[in-house]
């Protein structure tokens, strides 16, 4: 099963955060938002199919987030958890930790924003369109 989010980069994308990465429906980004990879997302976790959400709520689920922009690609793998709610209508957040809130889409991520390919980050900082493909197994 998969879910796809379309968003766009922003001049303030720095991808410097050590424990999270995020895509938001907000249309702005301040320099303080160092986990945010893209803005103006066309979907948020609350929009995801209930079957996808249920699959992600399995503690044994593997969730993969693939990010593609301007010919660059990065893939991050994490895991599901029974506490994931996918209720946020604003942001999708991947976490290296076990912390869960309504924005969390995966836990135990291999790396956070700071680990993203710098060419991809540079493209996003120049405003490139981003496609995020989430899959769960």
C-alpha positions in Angstrom: 0.0 0.0 0.0 1.2 3.5 -0.6 0.3 7.2 -0.2 1.7 10.0 -2.3 2.2 13.6 -1.2 3.1 16.5 -3.6 4.8 19.6 -2.1 7.4 22.2 -3.0 10.7 23.3 -1.6 11.3 26.7 -0.1 14.3 29.0 0.2 14.5 28.4 4.0 14.9 24.6 3.6 18.0 23.7 5.6 17.4 20.0 6.5 19.6 20.4 9.6 17.4 18.7 12.3 19.0 15.6 14.0 15.9 13.6 14.9 13.0 14.5 12.6 12.0 15.3 9.0 8.7 16.9 8.0 6.5 17.9 5.1 3.9 20.5 5.8 0.7 21.9 4.2 1.8 25.4 5.5 2.7 27.8 2.7 5.6 29.4 4.6 8.8 28.2 6.3 10.9 30.2 8.8 14.7 29.4 9.3 13.8 27.8 12.6 11.9 25.0 10.8 15.1 23.1 10.2 13.3 19.7 9.9 11.0 20.8 7.2 11.8 19.6 3.7 8.9 21.1 1.8 5.8 23.2 2.1 2.3 23.4 0.5 1.8 19.7 0.7 -1.4 18.6 -1.1 -2.2 16.0 1.6 -1.6 15.4 5.3 -1.8 12.2 7.4 -5.5 12.8 8.1 -6.1 12.4 4.3 -4.6 8.9 4.1 -6.6 5.8 3.4 -7.8 4.0 6.6 -6.4 0.7 5.3 -2.9 2.4 4.9 -3.2 3.8 8.4 -4.2 0.4 9.9 -1.2 -1.3 8.2 1.1 1.4 9.7 -0.3 0.7 13.1 1.2 -2.7 13.1 4.4 -2.7 15.3 6.1 -5.0 12.8 5.3 -2.8 9.8 8.2 -1.4 7.7 7.3 2.1 6.4 9.4 3.6 3.7 9.4 7.3 2.7 10.9 8.1 -0.8 11.6 11.7 -1.6 12.1 12.8 -5.2 12.9 16.3 -6.5 14.7 17.6 -9.5 16.2 14.3 -10.4 17.4 13.6 -6.9 16.1 10.8 -4.7 16.4 9.9 -1.0 14.7 7.0 0.8 14.2 6.6 4.6 12.9 3.5 6.3 11.3 3.3 9.7 8.7 1.3 11.4 5.0 1.4 12.3 3.5 1.5 15.8 0.0 0.8 17.3 0.0 4.4 18.7 0.3 6.1 15.3 -3.0 8.0 14.7 -2.4 9.9 11.4 -4.8 12.6 12.6 -2.9 15.7 11.6 -4.4 17.8 8.9 -1.2 19.9 8.7 2.1 18.0 8.8 3.7 14.6 8.2 6.7 13.9 10.5 9.2 11.0 10.4 11.1 10.4 13.6 14.3 8.6 14.6 12.8 8.3 18.1 9.8 6.5 19.5 7.9 9.8 20.2 4.4 9.7 18.8 1.9 12.6 18.1 -0.8 13.2 15.6 1.8 14.2 12.9 4.0 11.1 13.2 4.1 8.9 10.1 7.0 6.6 11.1 9.3 5.9 14.0 12.9 4.6 14.2 13.8 6.4 11.0 17.3 5.5 9.7 18.1 9.2 9.7 16.5 12.6 10.0 16.6 15.8 7.9 20.3 16.3 8.5 21.0 12.9 6.8 19.3 13.8 3.5 21.3 14.0 0.3 22.6 17.6 0.1 21.9 17.8 -3.6 18.3 17.0 -2.9 18.3 19.6 -0.1 19.8 22.2 -2.4 17.1 21.5 -5.0 14.4 22.0 -2.4 16.0 25.2 -1.2 15.7 26.4 -4.7 11.9 25.6 -4.7 11.9 22.3 -6.6 8.7 20.3 -6.6 8.8 17.3 -4.3 7.0 13.9 -4.5 6.9 11.9 -1.3 5.9 8.2 -1.7 5.1 6.4 1.5 4.8 2.6 1.4 4.1 0.1 4.1 4.9 -3.6 4.2 
